């Protein structure tokens, strides 16, 4: 017997993450209001209108559509997403900030096609593995499709350069291969390739090399390359057990770089303390557990693999952001999903949740 309604506990956790995320974002964005009211209005409108409102609509619509109807269109969606991402390199269309060509500018609106590419890659790879599910343990139908889909998308991201986005996408694709029945040695090969890619990126891109060196010794240059991580640790530490209180962060006003982006977890830690930080981590963990439960009870391999890939991207990216803020991994510049500024990221994340909910409507009881 199959369900006809969405998985209520999973949807409830998503609502908790989104509402808590908007609360944290609003407080972090007050740092902009102190310097430039127009900037605050701009990011607030982007987050609420493009991110929350459009994302909620996409979630509702996609949760009502049978995810299986998407399967024939996954190749077209993937190549469209590849082309869209390549537009970031086109003059007067692509927007380059801080040396990275990751945005497309359409008049006053800009967005990152990377988020579309991640979703398209997961859908296409899930369709490929589902079509030859029993043959995934073979080299031809296992590791080759993963390298073709995930590898081609990652190469474009690396060229932007967007090393963090490439690593997150490849890790999600590798987990999909594992869930589909890929052999352990396949995953070992992919791990070695990933290490080689990071090493090559460190040689080619100075900012990658600098972040690795800073991770090894973040106190070597506290006013230079180690400034962000040290200010982040100060913010989290000053929050103590219960935090300074909503809106009371000091670090976000003059010290933390990117308080509404990469450093937003540090703002959360300072204002909500250990209790609030633990709550946020628990919400992501429950999101992961409930998502994987939906994947395990999906009616077919296509649905199950979609959920594995999307949960891996959302949770993996979020935990990398948190770990970066705590100095547990190098700063890799990924947003905290449902929390960091980025209307495109929030809207696409909610759209991905809509696809997961579509699978949950049809999962085995």
C-alpha positions in Angstrom: 0.0 0.0 0.0 1.3 3.4 -1.0 0.9 6.8 0.6 -0.9 9.7 -1.1 0.2 12.5 1.3 3.7 13.9 1.8 5.9 12.8 4.7 4.7 15.1 7.5 7.7 14.8 9.8 10.1 15.6 7.0 8.1 18.7 5.9 7.9 19.8 9.5 11.7 19.7 9.9 12.1 21.6 6.6 9.7 24.3 7.9 11.8 24.5 11.1 15.0 24.9 9.2 13.5 27.6 6.9 11.9 29.6 9.7 15.0 29.4 11.9 17.1 30.3 8.9 15.1 33.4 8.1 15.4 34.4 11.7 19.2 34.0 11.6 19.4 35.7 8.2 17.3 38.7 9.4 19.6 39.3 12.3 22.8 38.9 10.3 21.5 41.3 7.6 21.2 44.0 10.3 24.9 44.5 9.8 24.0 45.9 6.3 21.3 48.1 7.7 23.9 49.8 9.9 26.0 50.8 6.9 23.6 51.0 3.9 19.9 50.7 4.1 19.6 50.1 0.4 21.8 47.0 0.6 19.7 45.7 3.4 16.5 46.2 1.4 18.0 44.5 -1.6 19.2 41.4 0.1 16.0 41.1 2.2 13.8 41.3 -1.0 16.0 38.8 -2.7 15.8 36.3 0.2 12.1 36.7 0.9 10.7 37.2 -2.6 13.0 35.2 -4.9 14.1 32.7 -2.2 11.3 32.0 0.2 8.2 32.9 -1.8 9.3 31.5 -5.2 10.9 28.6 -3.5 7.8 27.8 -1.6 5.7 27.9 -4.7 8.2 25.6 -6.5 8.1 23.2 -3.5 4.3 23.0 -3.6 4.1 22.5 -7.3 6.9 19.9 -7.5 5.5 18.0 -4.5 2.2 17.6 -6.4 3.9 16.4 -9.6 4.7 12.7 -10.0 8.5 12.7 -10.0 8.5 9.8 -12.5 7.2 12.1 -15.2 10.5 14.0 -15.0 12.5 11.0 -16.0 12.3 11.4 -19.9 13.3 15.0 -19.6 16.4 14.6 -17.4 18.9 14.6 -20.3 17.5 17.8 -21.7 17.4 19.5 -18.3 21.1 18.5 -17.7 22.4 19.8 -21.0 20.3 23.0 -20.5 21.9 23.4 -17.1 25.4 22.9 -18.5 24.7 25.5 -21.2 23.3 27.9 -18.6 26.4 27.5 -16.4 28.7 28.1 -19.4 27.0 31.5 -19.8 28.9 32.7 -16.7 32.0 32.9 -19.0 30.2 35.1 -21.6 31.1 38.8 -21.4 28.2 41.1 -20.5 26.1 38.1 -19.4 28.4 36.4 -16.8 29.1 38.4 -13.7 32.5 38.0 -12.0 33.0 38.8 -8.4 36.2 38.5 -6.4 37.8 36.7 -9.4 35.1 34.0 -9.7 32.7 33.9 -12.7 29.8 32.2 -11.0 26.9 34.5 -11.6 24.6 35.4 -14.5 23.3 39.0 -14.6 20.0 39.8 -16.2 19.4 43.5 -15.6 19.1 44.1 -11.9 18.8 40.4 -11.1 21.7 38.0 -10.7 21.8 34.3 -9.9 24.1 31.3 -9.7 23.3 28.6 -12.3 25.4 26.2 -10.2 22.3 25.4 -8.1 20.4 24.4 -11.3 23.3 22.3 -12.4 23.4 20.4 -9.2 19.8 19.5 -9.4 20.0 18.6 -13.0 23.0 16.4 -12.4 21.3 14.4 -9.7 18.2 13.9 -11.8 20.1 12.7 -14.8 22.4 10.4 -13.0 19.5 8.9 -11.1 17.7 8.2 -14.4 20.9 6.6 -15.9 21.4 4.3 -12.9 17.7 3.4 -12.7 17.7 2.3 -16.3 20.6 -0.1 -15.8 20.1 -0.7 -12.0 21.3 -4.3 -12.0 24.4 -3.4 -14.0 25.6 -0.5 -11.9 28.3 -2.7 -10.2 30.1 -2.9 -13.6 32.6 -0.3 -14.7 30.6 0.7 -17.8 27.3 1.3 -16.0 28.7 2.4 -12.7 31.7 4.7 -12.6 31.6 5.8 -16.2 28.2 7.5 -16.0 29.2 9.1 -12.7 32.4 10.5 -14.3 30.5 11.6 -17.4 27.7 13.5 -15.6 29.4 14.6 -12.4 32.8 15.0 -14.0 31.6 17.3 -16.8 29.6 19.4 -14.5 32.5 19.6 -12.0 35.0 20.7 -14.7 32.8 23.7 -15.5 32.6 24.6 -11.8 36.3 24.2 -11.4 36.9 26.6 -14.3 34.8 29.4 -12.7 36.7 28.7 -10.3 34.3 27.0 -7.8 36.3 24.2 -6.2 33.9 23.8 -3.3 30.8 23.5 -5.6 32.6 20.9 -7.7 33.6 18.8 -4.6 30.1 18.9 -3.1 28.5 17.8 -6.5 31.0 15.0 -7.0 30.6 13.7 -3.4 26.8 13.6 -3.9 27.2 11.7 -7.2 29.6 9.2 -5.5 27.0 8.6 -2.8 24.4 7.9 -5.5 26.8 5.4 -7.0 27.2 3.7 -3.7 23.4 3.7 -3.0 22.9 2.2 -6.5 25.2 -0.7 -5.7 28.5 0.5 -7.0 31.6 -1.5 -5.9 33.8 -0.3 -3.1 36.9 -0.1 -5.4 34.9 2.3 -7.6 34.5 4.6 -4.7 38.2 4.2 -3.9 39.1 5.3 -7.4 36.8 8.3 -7.1 38.3 9.3 -3.7 41.8 9.2 -5.2 40.5 11.3 -8.2 39.0 13.8 -5.7 42.3 14.1 -3.8 44.1 14.6 -7.1 41.7 17.3 -8.1 42.1 19.2 -4.8 45.8 19.0 -5.2 45.7 20.3 -8.8 43.4 23.1 -7.7 45.8 24.1 -5.0 48.6 24.3 -7.6 46.5 26.3 -10.1 44.4 28.5 -7.8 46.3 30.5 -5.1 43.2 31.0 -3.0 42.7 27.2 -2.7 46.3 26.8 -1.6 46.0 29.7 0.8 42.9 28.1 2.5 44.7 24.8 3.0 47.7 26.5 4.5 45.5 28.6 6.8 43.6 25.5 7.9 46.8 23.8 8.9 47.9 26.9 10.9 45.1 29.5 11.3 47.2 31.6 13.8 50.1 32.2 11.3 48.5 35.3 9.8 45.6 36.5 11.9 45.3 39.8 10.1 45.5 38.2 6.7 44.5 34.8 5.4 43.6 33.6 8.9 41.4 36.6 9.7 38.0 35.1 8.8 38.4 31.9 10.7 39.8 33.6 13.8 36.9 36.1 13.9 34.5 33.3 13.3 35.9 31.3 16.3 35.8 34.5 18.5 32.1 35.0 17.5 31.1 31.4 18.3 33.1 31.4 21.5 31.6 34.6 22.8 28.1 33.2 22.4 28.8 30.8 25.3 26.0 28.4 26.3 22.9 30.4 25.6 24.2 33.2 23.3 24.0 37.0 23.5 20.5 37.1 22.2 18.7 37.8 18.9 20.3 40.8 17.1 23.0 41.2 19.7 26.0 39.9 17.7 29.0 42.3 17.8 31.2 40.5 15.3 28.7 40.9 12.4 28.9 44.7 12.4 32.6 45.3 11.9 34.6 42.2 12.1 33.2 39.1 10.4 33.6 39.0 6.6 30.4 37.9 4.8 28.1 37.8 7.9 25.1 37.0 5.7 27.0 34.4 3.7 30.0 32.2 4.6 30.1 33.4 8.2 26.5 33.3 9.0 26.9 30.3 11.3 29.3 32.3 13.4 26.6 35.0 13.8 24.1 32.3 14.8 26.6 30.9 17.3 27.2 34.3 18.9 23.6 35.1 19.2 22.0 31.8 20.1 25.0 30.1 21.7 25.7 26.4 22.1 21.9 25.7 22.5 20.9 27.3 19.3 23.9 25.9 17.4 23.1 22.4 18.6 19.4 22.8 17.6 20.4 23.8 14.1 22.8 20.8 13.7 20.1 18.5 15.1 17.6 19.8 12.5 20.0 19.0 9.7 20.7 15.6 11.1 17.0 14.8 11.4 16.5 16.2 7.8 19.2 13.7 6.7 17.7 10.7 8.6 14.1 11.3 7.5 15.3 12.0 3.9 17.2 8.7 3.8 14.2 6.9 5.2 12.2 8.3 2.2 14.9 7.0 -0.1 14.9 3.6 1.4 11.1 3.3 1.0 10.9 4.8 -2.4 8.8 2.8 -4.9 11.6 2.6 -7.5 15.4 3.1 -7.8 14.9 6.4 -9.7 13.1 8.0 -6.7 15.4 6.6 -4.1 18.5 7.8 -5.9 17.1 11.3 -6.5 16.5 11.6 -2.7 20.0 10.3 -1.8 21.6 12.8 -4.2 19.5 15.8 -3.1 19.9 15.0 0.7 23.6 14.7 0.2 23.9 18.1 -1.5 21.8 19.9 1.1 23.2 18.3 4.2 26.7 17.9 2.9 27.0 21.6 1.9 25.4 22.7 5.2 27.8 20.7 7.4 30.8 21.9 5.4 29.7 25.5 6.1 29.3 24.7 9.8 32.6 22.8 10.0 34.4 25.7 8.1 33.1 28.2 10.7 34.5 26.0 13.5 37.8 25.5 11.8 37.3 21.7 11.4 37.8 21.9 7.6 39.3 24.5 5.4 37.1 27.5 4.5 35.6 26.5 1.2 33.0 29.2 0.6 29.7 27.3 0.5 26.5 28.8 1.9 24.5 27.3 4.8 21.4 26.0 3.1 18.1 27.5 4.2 20.1 30.2 6.1 22.7 32.0 4.1 21.9 34.9 1.7 21.1 33.7 -1.8 17.7 33.8 -3.3 18.6 31.4 -6.0 20.1 28.9 -3.5 17.1 29.1 -1.2 14.6 28.8 -4.1 16.4 25.8 -5.6 16.8 24.1 -2.2 13.1 24.4 -1.6 12.4 23.1 -5.1 14.6 20.1 -4.3 12.6 19.5 -1.2 9.5 19.5 -3.4 11.0 16.7 -5.5 11.8 14.7 -2.3 8.2 15.3 -1.0 6.9 14.0 -4.4 8.8 10.8 -3.8 7.5 10.6 -0.2 3.9 10.7 -1.5 4.5 7.4 -3.3 6.8 5.6 -0.8 6.0 2.2 0.5 4.2 2.2 3.8 
